[in-house]
Amino acid sequence: MQNPPTATVSHPWTRYVAMGDSFTEGIGDPEPTSPG
């Protein structure tokens, strides 16, 4: 699914909320017990 051309405009919001912070914090870290 491709984004429409209007997706290139700046977003109207000025704040953000970190959702799933405790889960996404470790993504990309090497995990010896989980190959791949």
C-alpha positions in Angstrom: 0.0 0.0 0.0 1.5 3.3 -1.1 1.1 6.6 0.7 -0.9 9.3 -1.2 1.1 12.3 -2.4 -0.5 14.5 0.3 1.5 12.5 2.9 4.6 14.6 2.2 3.1 17.7 3.8 4.1 18.5 7.4 2.0 17.0 10.1 -0.4 19.2 12.0 0.5 17.9 15.4 3.3 19.2 17.7 3.4 16.5 20.4 3.8 12.8 20.3 3.3 9.9 22.7 5.7 7.0 22.9 3.5 3.9 22.7 4.9 0.5 23.5 8.1 2.1 24.8 9.1 -0.9 26.9 8.8 -3.2 23.9 10.4 -1.1 21.2 13.2 -0.1 23.4 15.1 -3.4 22.8 14.4 -3.8 19.1 17.6 -4.1 17.2 19.6 -5.2 20.2 21.4 -8.5 19.8 19.6 -11.4 21.6 21.7 -14.6 21.8 18.7 -16.7 22.7 16.7 -15.6 19.7 18.4 -16.3 16.4 17.4 -14.0 13.5 
